[in-house]
Amino acid sequence: MTAVPPPLPYRVADAWDETADTRSIELVPTGEALAPFSPGQFAMIYAFGVGEVPISASAPHGRHGGLVHTVRAVGAVSAALYRLRPGDSVGLSGPYGTGWDLGAAAGYDVLVVAGGIGLAPLRPAVHTVLDRPAEYGRLAVLVGARTPADLVFRDEMESWRGPARVEVTVDRPGPGWRGAVGVVTTLLDRLDLRPERTHALVCGPEVMMRHTARDLVTRGLVPHRVQVSLERNMHCATGHCGHCQLGPLLLCRDGPVVGYDRVADLLLVREL
């Protein structure tokens, strides 16, 4: 059995608000650094005295050259990470799991579909496609959120417009909202989708991913060209404890990014 490596010490170099309950934190090593992260891979972040949580990197290099994670305060550990400020310390191990298969997407249009904070694990993939336009076809980014106030990376999304087609929708519009209203799958009707030439990356709440992936396949995408990023209770991050089991898969090892062809039937079983 492979030993689980101990976390390495990292320091918060910068932290900034994305929304009222979501912050991005840039972490730099105080000694040995982790290996580079591929888009979609995750780290186990240790909030000392509280616990640990798996979080995908939202950028491989921040303003200070560190690794960026975007955290929504939804539990004890994520709330502790949300409260971190520059100079605070955490433990970091990784990178773990599978990333977005951007090699398989080469030569294809790339469709990114994000729900809520699911845009964070997709953000490095968007940057990669934008940085290498000759390697890919058209890029479209569809984003859904509960309200306009819940949209992360809002200013950055505006900078993607032009090189990419960007469409945004919310479930509950507020005063002054002039954009689309409804679930993110309604945005698919706005695209000139070329299903035989499209590779899709999908991340968000599981029900959203299930409906989005199924809709894309119905529109003609082959299932293995629809990738989803799945969450389960990851504890060891190395496939030994079994907490993150989804049928025959251990998502910390076989995921979190998985082809829809491998999980379509599994996502229909509630207890999994």
C-alpha positions in Angstrom: 0.0 0.0 0.0 1.3 3.4 -1.0 1.8 5.7 2.0 -0.2 8.9 2.0 2.3 11.8 1.8 2.2 14.4 4.6 1.0 17.9 3.7 3.6 20.5 2.9 3.5 23.9 4.6 2.1 26.7 2.5 1.5 30.4 3.3 -1.4 32.6 2.1 0.2 35.2 -0.1 -3.1 36.9 -1.1 -6.8 36.5 -0.6 -9.7 38.3 -2.2 -13.5 38.1 -2.3 -15.3 36.6 -5.2 -18.8 36.8 -3.7 -20.3 37.3 -0.2 -19.4 33.7 0.8 -16.6 32.8 -1.6 -13.0 33.8 -1.6 -9.9 33.0 -3.7 -6.7 32.3 -1.8 -3.2 32.2 -3.3 -0.9 29.8 -1.6 2.9 29.8 -1.9 5.2 27.1 -0.4 7.4 28.0 2.6 9.7 25.1 1.6 9.3 22.2 -0.8 6.6 22.8 -3.4 4.0 20.4 -4.8 4.3 19.2 -8.4 2.5 21.3 -11.0 -1.3 20.9 -11.2 -3.1 20.0 -14.4 -6.5 21.8 -15.0 -9.2 19.9 -13.0 -6.9 18.3 -10.5 -7.4 18.9 -6.8 -5.4 19.4 -3.6 -6.2 18.3 0.0 -6.0 21.5 2.0 -5.5 21.3 5.7 -6.9 24.0 8.0 -4.8 23.4 11.1 -7.0 22.4 14.1 -10.1 22.1 12.0 -9.7 19.5 9.3 -9.0 18.9 5.6 -11.0 19.3 2.4 -10.4 18.5 -1.3 -10.5 21.6 -3.5 -9.6 21.9 -7.2 -7.1 24.5 -8.3 -8.8 27.6 -9.9 -5.4 28.8 -11.2 -2.0 27.3 -11.4 -0.2 30.6 -11.0 -1.5 33.7 -9.2 -0.1 37.2 -8.9 2.6 36.0 -6.5 3.4 32.8 -8.5 1.4 30.6 -6.1 -1.4 28.1 -6.5 -4.9 29.6 -6.3 -8.0 27.9 -4.8 -11.5 29.3 -4.7 -13.4 28.4 -1.6 -17.1 28.7 -0.7 -17.9 28.7 3.0 -20.3 25.8 3.3 -18.8 23.7 6.2 -16.4 23.9 9.1 -13.3 23.4 7.1 -14.2 25.5 4.1 -15.4 28.3 6.5 -12.0 28.2 8.2 -10.3 28.5 4.8 -12.6 31.3 3.8 -11.4 33.2 6.9 -7.7 32.9 5.9 -5.8 36.1 5.4 -2.3 36.8 4.0 0.4 35.4 6.3 -1.8 32.5 7.6 -0.6 29.0 7.1 -2.2 25.8 5.7 -1.0 22.3 4.8 -1.3 21.2 1.2 -0.9 17.9 -0.5 -1.4 16.8 -4.1 -2.0 17.1 -7.0 -4.6 14.4 -7.0 -7.0 12.8 -9.4 -7.6 13.2 -13.1 -7.8 16.5 -14.9 -9.7 17.8 -18.0 -8.5 15.8 -21.0 -7.6 18.8 -23.1 -5.4 16.7 -25.3 -8.5 14.8 -26.5 -10.2 18.1 -27.1 -7.5 19.3 -29.5 -8.9 20.1 -32.9 -12.4 20.3 -31.5 -14.7 23.1 -30.4 -14.6 23.3 -26.7 -17.9 23.8 -24.7 -17.5 24.7 -21.0 -20.7 24.5 -18.9 -20.5 25.6 -15.3 -22.9 25.8 -12.4 -22.1 28.1 -9.5 -18.6 27.6 -8.1 -18.2 24.8 -10.6 -16.6 27.4 -12.8 -13.5 27.4 -10.5 -12.2 23.9 -11.6 -13.0 24.8 -15.2 -11.2 28.2 -15.1 -7.7 26.7 -15.8 -9.1 24.8 -18.7 -10.6 28.0 -20.1 -7.2 29.7 -19.7 -5.5 26.9 -21.5 -7.8 27.0 -24.5 -7.6 30.8 -24.7 -3.8 30.7 -24.5 -3.6 28.1 -27.4 -6.2 29.2 -29.9 -4.4 27.4 -32.8 -4.9 24.0 -31.0 -8.7 24.2 -30.6 -11.8 25.3 -32.5 -14.4 27.6 -31.1 -14.7 28.1 -27.4 -18.1 28.7 -25.7 -18.5 29.2 -21.9 -22.0 28.8 -20.4 -22.4 29.8 -16.8 -25.4 29.5 -14.4 -25.8 30.7 -10.9 -28.5 31.2 -8.3 -28.4 35.0 -8.4 -26.3 37.6 -10.0 -24.5 38.1 -6.7 -23.4 34.4 -6.8 -21.5 34.7 -10.0 -17.8 34.1 -9.5 -15.0 35.6 -11.7 -17.6 38.0 -13.1 -15.1 40.6 -14.3 -12.8 38.0 -15.8 -15.6 36.4 -17.7 -16.1 39.7 -19.4 -12.5 39.6 -20.6 -13.2 36.2 -22.2 -15.8 37.7 -24.5 -14.5 38.0 -28.0 -12.1 35.1 -28.0 -14.9 33.0 -26.5 -18.7 33.0 -26.7 -19.8 33.7 -23.1 -23.4 33.3 -22.0 -24.7 33.7 -18.4 -28.0 32.9 -16.7 -29.3 33.1 -13.2 -32.2 31.3 -11.4 -33.4 34.4 -9.5 -32.7 37.8 -11.1 -32.2 40.9 -9.0 -32.9 44.5 -9.7 -31.0 45.7 -12.9 -30.3 42.2 -14.2 -30.7 42.2 -18.0 -29.3 38.8 -18.7 -30.9 35.4 -19.2 -33.0 33.7 -16.5 -33.3 30.0 -16.1 -31.2 26.8 -15.8 -27.9 26.7 -17.6 -29.1 24.1 -20.1 -31.4 26.7 -21.6 -28.3 28.5 -22.9 -27.5 25.6 -25.3 -30.3 26.8 -27.6 -28.2 30.0 -28.2 -25.3 28.2 -29.6 -24.6 27.1 -33.1 -23.5 23.7 -31.8 -21.5 21.4 -34.0 -22.0 18.1 -32.0 -19.7 16.0 -34.2 -16.9 18.6 -33.6 -17.5 19.5 -29.9 -15.8 18.4 -26.7 -17.7 19.4 -23.6 -16.4 20.1 -20.0 -19.1 20.2 -17.3 -18.9 21.1 -13.6 -21.4 22.1 -11.0 -24.1 20.5 -8.8 -24.6 16.9 -9.7 -28.2 17.3 -10.8 -27.1 20.1 -13.2 -24.3 17.9 -14.6 -26.6 15.0 -15.1 -29.1 17.1 -17.0 -26.5 18.9 -19.0 -24.6 15.8 -20.1 -27.8 14.0 -21.0 -29.0 17.1 -23.0 -25.6 17.3 -24.9 -25.7 13.6 -25.8 -29.3 14.0 -27.0 -28.1 16.9 -29.2 -25.5 14.5 -30.8 -22.3 14.7 -28.7 -20.8 11.3 -28.2 -20.7 10.5 -24.5 -17.0 10.1 -24.2 -16.6 13.7 -25.4 -18.6 14.9 -22.5 -16.5 15.2 -19.3 -17.9 15.8 -15.9 -16.2 16.6 -12.6 -17.8 14.6 -9.7 -17.6 15.1 -6.0 -17.8 12.5 -3.2 -16.5 12.4 0.4 -12.8 12.3 -0.3 -10.7 11.4 2.7 -7.3 9.8 1.8 -7.2 11.1 -1.8 -5.2 8.0 -2.8 -7.9 5.4 -3.4 -7.4 3.5 -0.1 -10.2 4.5 2.2 -13.1 4.0 -0.2 -15.1 7.0 1.0 -15.3 8.4 -2.5 -16.6 5.3 -4.2 -19.1 5.6 -7.0 -19.9 2.1 -8.2 -16.6 0.7 -9.5 -14.9 4.1 -9.4 -12.9 5.7 -6.7 -13.3 9.4 -7.6 -10.1 10.6 -5.9 -8.1 8.3 -8.1 -10.4 7.6 -11.2 -11.8 11.1 -11.1 -12.8 13.7 -10.3 -13.0 14.3 -14.1 -14.6 11.3 -15.8 -16.1 10.7 -19.2 -19.9 10.7 -19.2 -19.8 7.3 -20.9 -18.4 5.8 -17.7 -20.9 7.3 -15.3 -24.2 7.9 -17.1 -25.8 4.9 -15.6 -24.2 5.4 -12.2 -25.6 8.9 -11.9 -29.1 7.6 -12.2 -28.8 5.6 -8.9 -29.7 7.8 -6.0 -27.8 5.9 -3.3 -24.5 6.2 -5.2 
